[in-house]
Amino acid sequence: MRTYPPHAAAHLLGYLSEVNARQVEQNPYYRSGDVIGVGGLESYYEKDLRGKRGVSYVLVDVHNNQKGSFKDGLYDTLAVEGKDLYTGLDLDMQALGERLMVNKKGSIVALDPRTGEVLCLVSSPTYDPELLVGRVRNTNYGILQRDPIKPLFDRALQAQYPPGSIFKIVQSLIALDEGAITVNTGFPCNKSLVGCHNHPSAGTIEQAIQMSCNPYFYMVFKRMIERDADPSRFKDAALGLSAWHRYMLTFGLGQKPKIDLPNAKGGNMPDVAYYDRKYGKEGWAFSTIYSVSIGQGEVLVAPPANGQSGRDLC
């Protein structure tokens, strides 16, 4: 049995459910009527949380009446209590995040940038974890499962989103490291390339980030993809995208977050193979994929995007 006094972090914690026939068949530890962790930390740390079953051998007569222990308990074993888990979560921050997301769809993820430790992991809509405790569990689970707002869906770990303009910071770092631009590189805000809001043209990378200039990062990405490394514009784009993709992987983007929770999804950082499948080999170039420059198009990230520096909750 579980109890959840803070009534928070339902998706993160998971819940207990009775084992089914298949689980009993696949794992000899479980017997009909046992409970098992489902989702969240309950599932990931099931072996630690369940402890170890004790065994007591008893003598019975032909009428199944107990007559005492077998050989004075020589072969009996004591049950071992499950381990305690201590998380790095900030409960106040988690509760605040859930309050802020009431009547909204989405997620809030807060990490300690020094360590990657998860401070809060909010998915909304959510549900009260007490609903999945005890005899009312099955009834309430059915209600939650049929709810059109999908409160059981973990948007913090399973949803994928276009990162949008925040992606321009990563693009900037890669372009600077590659030498495609310098900190004083400027580009005009040419809306004929890609739409943008009204602002002065950026004369430096700092101004471009400050004004979030779409045409500026169109040109930045163009310089990284079109390198004049091959006379074929298709092969040239493939070489440029391969180098770009390697950089993205070093940020942990496009990969499953390294976190001690099941069912976490990574994002999508398109590579040469991805576009070859989509458009055919030598069927695409920069002009086909330029929306990636501003964090749109085929680029997707999961909320805890940086899998390389991620850290376990417990």
ZADO-1210 file (C-alpha; in nm, 4 decimals, padded with zeros to 6 digits):
<atoms>
<atom x="00.0000" y="00.0000" z="00.0000" code="MET" pos="1"/>
<atom x="00.1045" y="00.3566" z="-00.0598" code="ARG" pos="2"/>
<atom x="-00.0031" y="00.6947" z="00.0670" code="THR" pos="3"/>
<atom x="00.0805" y="01.0304" z="-00.0900" code="TYR" pos="4"/>
<atom x="00.0409" y="01.3149" z="00.1609" code="PRO" pos="5"/>
<atom x="00.1600" y="01.5907" z="-00.0797" code="PRO" pos="6"/>
<atom x="-00.0836" y="01.4717" z="-00.3508" code="HIS" pos="7"/>
<atom x="00.1807" y="01.5588" z="-00.6129" code="ALA" pos="8"/>
<atom x="00.4209" y="01.4098" z="-00.8687" code="ALA" pos="9"/>
<atom x="00.1836" y="01.1333" z="-00.9781" code="ALA" pos="10"/>
<atom x="00.3508" y="01.0623" z="-01.3138" code="HIS" pos="11"/>
<atom x="00.6956" y="01.0688" z="-01.1614" code="LEU" pos="12"/>
<atom x="00.6149" y="00.8337" z="-00.8742" code="LEU" pos="13"/>
<atom x="00.4043" y="00.5766" z="-01.0605" code="GLY" pos="14"/>
<atom x="00.1662" y="00.3442" z="-00.8772" code="TYR" pos="15"/>
<atom x="00.1086" y="-00.0160" z="-00.7698" code="LEU" pos="16"/>
<atom x="-00.1154" y="-00.2594" z="-00.9531" code="SER" pos="17"/>
<atom x="-00.1974" y="-00.6278" z="-00.9173" code="GLU" pos="18"/>
<atom x="00.0132" y="-00.8542" z="-01.1358" code="VAL" pos="19"/>
<atom x="-00.1525" y="-01.0156" z="-01.4341" code="ASN" pos="20"/>
<atom x="-00.1271" y="-01.3772" z="-01.5503" code="ALA" pos="21"/>
<atom x="00.1480" y="-01.2981" z="-01.8001" code="ARG" pos="22"/>
<atom x="00.3675" y="-01.1338" z="-01.5385" code="GLN" pos="23"/>
<atom x="00.3238" y="-01.4310" z="-01.3060" code="VAL" pos="24"/>
<atom x="00.4166" y="-01.6659" z="-01.5898" code="GLU" pos="25"/>
<atom x="00.7252" y="-01.4651" z="-01.6911" code="GLN" pos="26"/>
<atom x="00.8631" y="-01.3986" z="-01.3424" code="ASN" pos="27"/>
<atom x="00.8580" y="-01.6762" z="-01.0819" code="PRO" pos="28"/>
<atom x="00.8930" y="-01.4225" z="-00.8003" code="TYR" pos="29"/>
<atom x="00.5320" y="-01.3077" z="-00.8372" code="TYR" pos="30"/>
<atom x="00.2183" y="-01.4932" z="-00.7445" code="ARG" pos="31"/>
<atom x="-00.1434" y="-01.4169" z="-00.8178" code="SER" pos="32"/>
<atom x="-00.2588" y="-01.1330" z="-00.5956" code="GLY" pos="33"/>
<atom x="00.0846" y="-00.9682" z="-00.5663" code="ASP" pos="34"/>
<atom x="00.1284" y="-00.6040" z="-00.6590" code="VAL" pos="35"/>
<atom x="00.3955" y="-00.4592" z="-00.8882" code="ILE" pos="36"/>
<atom x="00.5190" y="-00.1085" z="-00.9655" code="GLY" pos="37"/>
<atom x="00.3720" y="00.0499" z="-01.2779" code="VAL" pos="38"/>
<atom x="00.5243" y="00.3609" z="-01.4320" code="GLY" pos="39"/>
<atom x="00.7569" y="00.6127" z="-01.2729" code="GLY" pos="40"/>
<atom x="00.9934" y="00.5305" z="-00.9912" code="LEU" pos="41"/>
<atom x="00.7695" y="00.2445" z="-00.8780" code="GLU" pos="42"/>
<atom x="00.8428" y="00.0578" z="-01.2005" code="SER" pos="43"/>
<atom x="01.2099" y="00.1530" z="-01.2395" code="TYR" pos="44"/>
<atom x="01.2992" y="00.0557" z="-00.8823" code="TYR" pos="45"/>
<atom x="01.0508" y="-00.2312" z="-00.8444" code="GLU" pos="46"/>
<atom x="01.3177" y="-00.4842" z="-00.7398" code="LYS" pos="47"/>
<atom x="01.4517" y="-00.2506" z="-00.4723" code="ASP" pos="48"/>
<atom x="01.1137" y="-00.1377" z="-00.3422" code="LEU" pos="49"/>
<atom x="00.9492" y="-00.4798" z="-00.3212" code="ARG" pos="50"/>
<atom x="01.2109" y="-00.6218" z="-00.0845" code="GLY" pos="51"/>
<atom x="01.2430" y="-00.9979" z="-00.0549" code="LYS" pos="52"/>
<atom x="00.9740" y="-01.2479" z="00.0216" code="ARG" pos="53"/>
<atom x="01.0140" y="-01.4563" z="00.3410" code="GLY" pos="54"/>
<atom x="00.9422" y="-01.8289" z="00.3523" code="VAL" pos="55"/>
<atom x="00.7938" y="-02.0300" z="00.6378" code="SER" pos="56"/>
<atom x="00.7582" y="-02.4083" z="00.6117" code="TYR" pos="57"/>
<atom x="00.4831" y="-02.5619" z="00.8286" code="VAL" pos="58"/>
<atom x="00.3695" y="-02.9145" z="00.8997" code="LEU" pos="59"/>
<atom x="00.0040" y="-03.0013" z="00.8349" code="VAL" pos="60"/>
<atom x="-00.1970" y="-03.3153" z="00.8922" code="ASP" pos="61"/>
<atom x="-00.4215" y="-03.4889" z="00.6405" code="VAL" pos="62"/>
<atom x="-00.6955" y="-03.2390" z="00.7222" code="HIS" pos="63"/>
<atom x="-00.4621" y="-02.9470" z="00.6470" code="ASN" pos="64"/>
<atom x="-00.4426" y="-02.8446" z="01.0113" code="ASN" pos="65"/>
<atom x="-00.1114" y="-02.6816" z="01.1017" code="GLN" pos="66"/>
<atom x="00.1015" y="-02.8846" z="01.3440" code="LYS" pos="67"/>
<atom x="00.3929" y="-02.6479" z="01.3854" code="GLY" pos="68"/>
<atom x="00.6989" y="-02.5455" z="01.1901" code="SER" pos="69"/>
<atom x="00.9008" y="-02.7889" z="00.9856" code="PHE" pos="70"/>
<atom x="01.2246" y="-02.8890" z="01.1649" code="LYS" pos="71"/>
<atom x="01.1812" y="-02.5995" z="01.4070" code="ASP" pos="72"/>
<atom x="01.2129" y="-02.3442" z="01.1279" code="GLY" pos="73"/>
<atom x="01.5507" y="-02.4672" z="01.0024" code="LEU" pos="74"/>
<atom x="01.4675" y="-02.3749" z="00.6422" code="TYR" pos="75"/>
<atom x="01.2590" y="-02.0647" z="00.7138" code="ASP" pos="76"/>
<atom x="01.3804" y="-01.7255" z="00.5866" code="THR" pos="77"/>
<atom x="01.2884" y="-01.3789" z="00.7047" code="LEU" pos="78"/>
<atom x="01.1260" y="-01.1279" z="00.4746" code="ALA" pos="79"/>
<atom x="01.3466" y="-00.8341" z="00.3816" code="VAL" pos="80"/>
<atom x="01.1838" y="-00.4922" z="00.3767" code="GLU" pos="81"/>
<atom x="01.2089" y="-00.2904" z="00.0571" code="GLY" pos="82"/>
<atom x="01.4631" y="-00.0116" z="00.0365" code="LYS" pos="83"/>
<atom x="01.3815" y="00.3550" z="00.0879" code="ASP" pos="84"/>
<atom x="01.4286" y="00.5983" z="-00.1995" code="LEU" pos="85"/>
<atom x="01.5466" y="00.9545" z="-00.1562" code="TYR" pos="86"/>
<atom x="01.4953" y="01.1826" z="-00.4544" code="THR" pos="87"/>
<atom x="01.6594" y="01.5109" z="-00.5451" code="GLY" pos="88"/>
<atom x="01.3210" y="01.6691" z="-00.6135" code="LEU" pos="89"/>
<atom x="01.2285" y="02.0015" z="-00.4611" code="ASP" pos="90"/>
<atom x="00.8753" y="01.9285" z="-00.3415" code="LEU" pos="91"/>
<atom x="00.7843" y="02.2982" z="-00.3109" code="ASP" pos="92"/>
<atom x="00.8963" y="02.3580" z="-00.6680" code="MET" pos="93"/>
<atom x="00.7069" y="02.0501" z="-00.7897" code="GLN" pos="94"/>
<atom x="00.3883" y="02.1626" z="-00.6150" code="ALA" pos="95"/>
<atom x="00.4249" y="02.5168" z="-00.7494" code="LEU" pos="96"/>
<atom x="00.4727" y="02.3849" z="-01.1023" code="GLY" pos="97"/>
<atom x="00.1595" y="02.1746" z="-01.0772" code="GLU" pos="98"/>
<atom x="-00.0408" y="02.4733" z="-00.9519" code="ARG" pos="99"/>
<atom x="00.0864" y="02.6887" z="-01.2380" code="LEU" pos="100"/>
<atom x="-00.0205" y="02.4238" z="-01.4901" code="MET" pos="101"/>
<atom x="-00.3775" y="02.3772" z="-01.3653" code="VAL" pos="102"/>
<atom x="-00.6154" y="02.3870" z="-01.6659" code="ASN" pos="103"/>
<atom x="-00.3185" y="02.3857" z="-01.9039" code="LYS" pos="104"/>
<atom x="-00.1560" y="02.1198" z="-02.1230" code="LYS" pos="105"/>
<atom x="00.2192" y="02.0827" z="-02.1168" code="GLY" pos="106"/>
<atom x="00.5076" y="02.0264" z="-01.8823" code="SER" pos="107"/>
<atom x="00.7638" y="02.1989" z="-01.6634" code="ILE" pos="108"/>
<atom x="01.1101" y="02.0535" z="-01.6135" code="VAL" pos="109"/>
<atom x="01.3685" y="02.2181" z="-01.3878" code="ALA" pos="110"/>
<atom x="01.7259" y="02.0913" z="-01.3681" code="LEU" pos="111"/>
<atom x="02.0212" y="02.2021" z="-01.1606" code="ASP" pos="112"/>
<atom x="02.2562" y="02.3209" z="-01.4391" code="PRO" pos="113"/>
<atom x="02.5624" y="02.2372" z="-01.2283" code="ARG" pos="114"/>
<atom x="02.4784" y="01.8692" z="-01.1874" code="THR" pos="115"/>
<atom x="02.1824" y="01.7881" z="-01.4142" code="GLY" pos="116"/>
<atom x="01.9827" y="01.6855" z="-01.1063" code="GLU" pos="117"/>
<atom x="01.6072" y="01.6950" z="-01.1634" code="VAL" pos="118"/>
<atom x="01.4377" y="01.9468" z="-00.9326" code="LEU" pos="119"/>
<atom x="01.0850" y="01.9177" z="-01.0693" code="CYS" pos="120"/>
<atom x="00.9151" y="01.7202" z="-01.3439" code="LEU" pos="121"/>
<atom x="00.5598" y="01.8399" z="-01.3993" code="VAL" pos="122"/>
<atom x="00.3130" y="01.6943" z="-01.6480" code="SER" pos="123"/>
<atom x="-00.0278" y="01.8536" z="-01.6973" code="SER" pos="124"/>
<atom x="-00.3089" y="01.7573" z="-01.6853" code="PRO" pos="125"/>
<atom x="-00.2208" y="01.5385" z="-01.3904" code="THR" pos="126"/>
<atom x="-00.4153" y="01.3409" z="-01.1302" code="TYR" pos="127"/>
<atom x="-00.4122" y="01.2793" z="-00.7565" code="ASP" pos="128"/>
<atom x="-00.1882" y="00.9743" z="-00.6927" code="PRO" pos="129"/>
<atom x="-00.4239" y="00.8690" z="-00.4111" code="GLU" pos="130"/>
<atom x="-00.6768" y="00.7749" z="-00.6804" code="LEU" pos="131"/>
<atom x="-00.4704" y="00.4692" z="-00.7692" code="LEU" pos="132"/>
<atom x="-00.4424" y="00.3248" z="-00.4197" code="VAL" pos="133"/>
<atom x="-00.6377" y="00.0330" z="-00.2745" code="GLY" pos="134"/>
<atom x="-00.9682" y="-00.1108" z="-00.3881" code="ARG" pos="135"/>
<atom x="-01.0710" y="00.1979" z="-00.5870" code="VAL" pos="136"/>
<atom x="-00.7610" y="00.1740" z="-00.8065" code="ARG" pos="137"/>
<atom x="-00.9138" y="-00.0202" z="-01.0961" code="ASN" pos="138"/>
<atom x="-01.2293" y="00.1910" z="-01.1053" code="THR" pos="139"/>
<atom x="-01.0381" y="00.5181" z="-01.0956" code="ASN" pos="140"/>
<atom x="-00.7834" y="00.3986" z="-01.3515" code="TYR" pos="141"/>
<atom x="-01.0651" y="00.3291" z="-01.5963" code="GLY" pos="142"/>
<atom x="-01.2055" y="00.6777" z="-01.5405" code="ILE" pos="143"/>
<atom x="-00.8640" y="00.8390" z="-01.5925" code="LEU" pos="144"/>
<atom x="-00.7958" y="00.6297" z="-01.9014" code="GLN" pos="145"/>
<atom x="-01.1215" y="00.7386" z="-02.0653" code="ARG" pos="146"/>
<atom x="-01.0770" y="01.1061" z="-01.9755" code="ASP" pos="147"/>
<atom x="-01.0390" y="01.3035" z="-02.3047" code="PRO" pos="148"/>
<atom x="-00.7745" y="01.5345" z="-02.1533" code="ILE" pos="149"/>
<atom x="-00.5476" y="01.2285" z="-02.1050" code="LYS" pos="150"/>
<atom x="-00.4227" y="01.2839" z="-01.7494" code="PRO" pos="151"/>
<atom x="-00.2291" y="00.9542" z="-01.7594" code="LEU" pos="152"/>
<atom x="-00.0096" y="01.0711" z="-02.0485" code="PHE" pos="153"/>
<atom x="00.3281" y="01.1902" z="-01.9196" code="ASP" pos="154"/>
<atom x="00.3962" y="01.5047" z="-02.1182" code="ARG" pos="155"/>
<atom x="00.7230" y="01.5654" z="-01.9335" code="ALA" pos="156"/>
<atom x="00.8870" y="01.2472" z="-02.0618" code="LEU" pos="157"/>
<atom x="00.6834" y="01.1197" z="-02.3560" code="GLN" pos="158"/>
<atom x="00.5832" y="01.4342" z="-02.5445" code="ALA" pos="159"/>
<atom x="00.8045" y="01.5772" z="-02.8181" code="GLN" pos="160"/>
<atom x="00.8011" y="01.9427" z="-02.9174" code="TYR" pos="161"/>
<atom x="00.9720" y="02.1726" z="-03.1693" code="PRO" pos="162"/>
<atom x="01.2188" y="02.3722" z="-02.9557" code="PRO" pos="163"/>
<atom x="01.1622" y="02.6958" z="-03.1467" code="GLY" pos="164"/>
<atom x="01.3800" y="02.9994" z="-03.0923" code="SER" pos="165"/>
<atom x="01.5685" y="02.8676" z="-02.7885" code="ILE" pos="166"/>
<atom x="01.7334" y="02.6320" z="-03.0380" code="PHE" pos="167"/>
<atom x="01.9142" y="02.9336" z="-03.1847" code="LYS" pos="168"/>
<atom x="02.1482" y="02.9389" z="-02.8848" code="ILE" pos="169"/>
<atom x="02.2729" y="02.5889" z="-02.9688" code="VAL" pos="170"/>
<atom x="02.3009" y="02.6835" z="-03.3366" code="GLN" pos="171"/>
<atom x="02.5125" y="02.9819" z="-03.2345" code="SER" pos="172"/>
<atom x="02.7529" y="02.7736" z="-03.0298" code="LEU" pos="173"/>
<atom x="02.8032" y="02.5230" z="-03.3093" code="ILE" pos="174"/>
<atom x="02.8533" y="02.7902" z="-03.5760" code="ALA" pos="175"/>
<atom x="03.1075" y="02.9720" z="-03.3593" code="LEU" pos="176"/>
<atom x="03.2991" y="02.6530" z="-03.2887" code="ASP" pos="177"/>
<atom x="03.2942" y="02.5586" z="-03.6566" code="GLU" pos="178"/>
<atom x="03.4171" y="02.9032" z="-03.7580" code="GLY" pos="179"/>
<atom x="03.1114" y="02.9612" z="-03.9770" code="ALA" pos="180"/>
<atom x="03.0609" y="03.2940" z="-03.7978" code="ILE" pos="181"/>
<atom x="03.2348" y="03.5114" z="-03.5410" code="THR" pos="182"/>
<atom x="03.0806" y="03.6996" z="-03.2517" code="VAL" pos="183"/>
<atom x="03.0773" y="04.0102" z="-03.4746" code="ASN" pos="184"/>
<atom x="02.9126" y="03.8514" z="-03.7778" code="THR" pos="185"/>
<atom x="02.6038" y="04.0415" z="-03.8925" code="GLY" pos="186"/>
<atom x="02.3230" y="03.9615" z="-04.1349" code="PHE" pos="187"/>
<atom x="02.0295" y="04.1775" z="-04.2497" code="PRO" pos="188"/>
<atom x="01.6823" y="04.0803" z="-04.1332" code="CYS" pos="189"/>
<atom x="01.5710" y="03.9723" z="-04.4801" code="ASN" pos="190"/>
<atom x="01.2118" y="03.8591" z="-04.4416" code="LYS" pos="191"/>
<atom x="01.2091" y="03.7238" z="-04.7964" code="SER" pos="192"/>
<atom x="01.4199" y="03.4333" z="-04.6668" code="LEU" pos="193"/>
<atom x="01.2015" y="03.3456" z="-04.3689" code="VAL" pos="194"/>
<atom x="00.9371" y="03.5373" z="-04.1754" code="GLY" pos="195"/>
<atom x="01.0366" y="03.7504" z="-03.8782" code="CYS" pos="196"/>
<atom x="00.9039" y="04.0249" z="-03.6514" code="HIS" pos="197"/>
<atom x="01.0052" y="04.3874" z="-03.6966" code="ASN" pos="198"/>
<atom x="01.3395" y="04.4807" z="-03.5445" code="HIS" pos="199"/>
<atom x="01.6742" y="04.6291" z="-03.6523" code="PRO" pos="200"/>
<atom x="01.9179" y="04.4014" z="-03.8329" code="SER" pos="201"/>
<atom x="02.1605" y="04.2214" z="-03.6044" code="ALA" pos="202"/>
<atom x="02.5253" y="04.3197" z="-03.6343" code="GLY" pos="203"/>
<atom x="02.6525" y="04.0635" z="-03.3830" code="THR" pos="204"/>
<atom x="02.5565" y="03.7194" z="-03.2620" code="ILE" pos="205"/>
<atom x="02.4572" y="03.8702" z="-02.9279" code="GLU" pos="206"/>
<atom x="02.2109" y="04.1052" z="-03.0968" code="GLN" pos="207"/>
<atom x="02.0768" y="03.8196" z="-03.3103" code="ALA" pos="208"/>
<atom x="01.9985" y="03.6145" z="-02.9995" code="ILE" pos="209"/>
<atom x="01.8553" y="03.9183" z="-02.8210" code="GLN" pos="210"/>
<atom x="01.6181" y="03.9934" z="-03.1115" code="MET" pos="211"/>
<atom x="01.5687" y="03.6270" z="-03.2037" code="SER" pos="212"/>
<atom x="01.6165" y="03.7091" z="-03.5710" code="CYS" pos="213"/>
<atom x="01.4953" y="03.4278" z="-03.7965" code="ASN" pos="214"/>
<atom x="01.6738" y="03.5420" z="-04.1171" code="PRO" pos="215"/>
<atom x="01.9995" y="03.5736" z="-03.9225" code="TYR" pos="216"/>
<atom x="01.9887" y="03.2101" z="-03.8145" code="PHE" pos="217"/>
<atom x="01.8744" y="03.1066" z="-04.1597" code="TYR" pos="218"/>
<atom x="02.2072" y="03.2422" z="-04.2850" code="MET" pos="219"/>
<atom x="02.4004" y="03.0881" z="-03.9939" code="VAL" pos="220"/>
<atom x="02.2604" y="02.7433" z="-04.0695" code="PHE" pos="221"/>
<atom x="02.3172" y="02.7949" z="-04.4421" code="LYS" pos="222"/>
<atom x="02.6862" y="02.8549" z="-04.3781" code="ARG" pos="223"/>
<atom x="02.7096" y="02.5350" z="-04.1767" code="MET" pos="224"/>
<atom x="02.5299" y="02.3220" z="-04.4364" code="ILE" pos="225"/>
<atom x="02.6673" y="02.4722" z="-04.7588" code="GLU" pos="226"/>
<atom x="03.0440" y="02.4369" z="-04.7183" code="ARG" pos="227"/>
<atom x="03.1531" y="02.4120" z="-05.0814" code="ASP" pos="228"/>
<atom x="03.3170" y="02.0821" z="-04.9862" code="ALA" pos="229"/>
<atom x="03.1727" y="01.9026" z="-05.2907" code="ASP" pos="230"/>
<atom x="03.0635" y="02.0267" z="-05.6353" code="PRO" pos="231"/>
<atom x="02.7289" y="01.8508" z="-05.5895" code="SER" pos="232"/>
<atom x="02.4992" y="02.0652" z="-05.3754" code="ARG" pos="233"/>
<atom x="02.3329" y="01.7491" z="-05.2486" code="PHE" pos="234"/>
<atom x="02.6566" y="01.5853" z="-05.1364" code="LYS" pos="235"/>
<atom x="02.7766" y="01.9167" z="-04.9980" code="ASP" pos="236"/>
<atom x="02.4601" y="01.9479" z="-04.7883" code="ALA" pos="237"/>
<atom x="02.5045" y="01.5897" z="-04.6643" code="ALA" pos="238"/>
<atom x="02.8601" y="01.6645" z="-04.5493" code="LEU" pos="239"/>
<atom x="02.7488" y="01.9812" z="-04.3720" code="GLY" pos="240"/>
<atom x="02.4518" y="01.8167" z="-04.2031" code="LEU" pos="241"/>
<atom x="02.6665" y="01.5237" z="-04.0848" code="SER" pos="242"/>
<atom x="02.9036" y="01.7623" z="-03.9053" code="ALA" pos="243"/>
<atom x="02.6094" y="01.9586" z="-03.7615" code="TRP" pos="244"/>
<atom x="02.4424" y="01.6400" z="-03.6389" code="HIS" pos="245"/>
<atom x="02.7570" y="01.5246" z="-03.4583" code="ARG" pos="246"/>
<atom x="02.7606" y="01.8513" z="-03.2671" code="TYR" pos="247"/>
<atom x="02.3947" y="01.8128" z="-03.1726" code="MET" pos="248"/>
<atom x="02.4608" y="01.4708" z="-03.0247" code="LEU" pos="249"/>
<atom x="02.7259" y="01.6192" z="-02.7955" code="THR" pos="250"/>
<atom x="02.4492" y="01.8318" z="-02.6423" code="PHE" pos="251"/>
<atom x="02.2443" y="01.5181" z="-02.5772" code="GLY" pos="252"/>
<atom x="01.9793" y="01.6314" z="-02.8238" code="LEU" pos="253"/>
<atom x="01.7903" y="01.3702" z="-03.0206" code="GLY" pos="254"/>
<atom x="01.8674" y="01.1050" z="-02.7614" code="GLN" pos="255"/>
<atom x="01.6716" y="00.9416" z="-02.4837" code="LYS" pos="256"/>
<atom x="01.7250" y="01.1310" z="-02.1563" code="PRO" pos="257"/>
<atom x="01.9458" y="00.9443" z="-01.9104" code="LYS" pos="258"/>
<atom x="01.6992" y="00.9376" z="-01.6269" code="ILE" pos="259"/>
<atom x="01.5773" y="00.6657" z="-01.3921" code="ASP" pos="260"/>
<atom x="01.2224" y="00.6683" z="-01.5224" code="LEU" pos="261"/>
<atom x="01.0757" y="00.4243" z="-01.7760" code="PRO" pos="262"/>
<atom x="00.9188" y="00.5185" z="-02.1085" code="ASN" pos="263"/>
<atom x="01.1170" y="00.8416" z="-02.1495" code="ALA" pos="264"/>
<atom x="01.1432" y="00.9489" z="-02.5110" code="LYS" pos="265"/>
<atom x="01.4156" y="01.1448" z="-02.6797" code="GLY" pos="266"/>
<atom x="01.3672" y="01.4016" z="-02.9505" code="GLY" pos="267"/>
<atom x="01.4599" y="01.3959" z="-03.3173" code="ASN" pos="268"/>
<atom x="01.7731" y="01.5506" z="-03.4640" code="MET" pos="269"/>
<atom x="01.7467" y="01.4743" z="-03.8374" code="PRO" pos="270"/>
<atom x="02.0592" y="01.3344" z="-03.9994" code="ASP" pos="271"/>
<atom x="02.1535" y="01.2422" z="-04.3553" code="VAL" pos="272"/>
<atom x="01.9891" y="00.8998" z="-04.3306" code="ALA" pos="273"/>
<atom x="01.6662" y="01.0614" z="-04.2075" code="TYR" pos="274"/>
<atom x="01.6419" y="01.2970" z="-04.5056" code="TYR" pos="275"/>
<atom x="01.7522" y="01.0285" z="-04.7509" code="ASP" pos="276"/>
<atom x="01.4575" y="00.8185" z="-04.6339" code="ARG" pos="277"/>
<atom x="01.2205" y="01.1124" z="-04.6533" code="LYS" pos="278"/>
<atom x="01.3251" y="01.2697" z="-04.9850" code="TYR" pos="279"/>
<atom x="01.5484" y="01.0114" z="-05.1477" code="GLY" pos="280"/>
<atom x="01.9245" y="01.0142" z="-05.1746" code="LYS" pos="281"/>
<atom x="02.0403" y="01.3422" z="-05.3294" code="GLU" pos="282"/>
<atom x="01.6806" y="01.4596" z="-05.3203" code="GLY" pos="283"/>
<atom x="01.7323" y="01.7327" z="-05.0631" code="TRP" pos="284"/>
<atom x="01.9626" y="02.0269" z="-04.9897" code="ALA" pos="285"/>
<atom x="01.9704" y="02.3310" z="-04.7611" code="PHE" pos="286"/>
<atom x="01.6666" y="02.4817" z="-04.9358" code="SER" pos="287"/>
<atom x="01.4686" y="02.1736" z="-04.8299" code="THR" pos="288"/>
<atom x="01.5625" y="02.1771" z="-04.4612" code="ILE" pos="289"/>
<atom x="01.6176" y="02.5450" z="-04.3731" code="TYR" pos="290"/>
<atom x="01.3341" y="02.5445" z="-04.1147" code="SER" pos="291"/>
<atom x="01.5692" y="02.3459" z="-03.8904" code="VAL" pos="292"/>
<atom x="01.7695" y="02.6689" z="-03.8532" code="SER" pos="293"/>
<atom x="01.5089" y="02.8146" z="-03.6161" code="ILE" pos="294"/>
<atom x="01.4149" y="02.4999" z="-03.4269" code="GLY" pos="295"/>
<atom x="01.1203" y="02.4027" z="-03.6450" code="GLN" pos="296"/>
<atom x="01.0706" y="02.1456" z="-03.9185" code="GLY" pos="297"/>
<atom x="01.1875" y="01.7983" z="-03.8293" code="GLU" pos="298"/>
<atom x="01.3627" y="01.9027" z="-03.5079" code="VAL" pos="299"/>
<atom x="01.1922" y="01.7730" z="-03.1935" code="LEU" pos="300"/>
<atom x="01.3058" y="01.7683" z="-02.8321" code="VAL" pos="301"/>
<atom x="01.1727" y="01.6150" z="-02.5129" code="ALA" pos="302"/>
<atom x="01.1398" y="01.8547" z="-02.2151" code="PRO" pos="303"/>
<atom x="01.4442" y="01.7132" z="-02.0269" code="PRO" pos="304"/>
<atom x="01.6334" y="01.7528" z="-02.3538" code="ALA" pos="305"/>
<atom x="01.9928" y="01.7332" z="-02.2381" code="ASN" pos="306"/>
<atom x="02.0380" y="01.3600" z="-02.1937" code="GLY" pos="307"/>
<atom x="02.4182" y="01.3805" z="-02.1645" code="GLN" pos="308"/>
<atom x="02.4168" y="01.5783" z="-01.8395" code="SER" pos="309"/>
<atom x="02.0985" y="01.4256" z="-01.7007" code="GLY" pos="310"/>
<atom x="02.1083" y="01.2629" z="-01.3611" code="ARG" pos="311"/>
<atom x="01.9003" y="01.0025" z="-01.1852" code="ASP" pos="312"/>
<atom x="01.6260" y="01.1182" z="-00.9536" code="LEU" pos="313"/>
<atom x="01.7278" y="00.8808" z="-00.6754" code="CYS" pos="314"/>
</atoms>
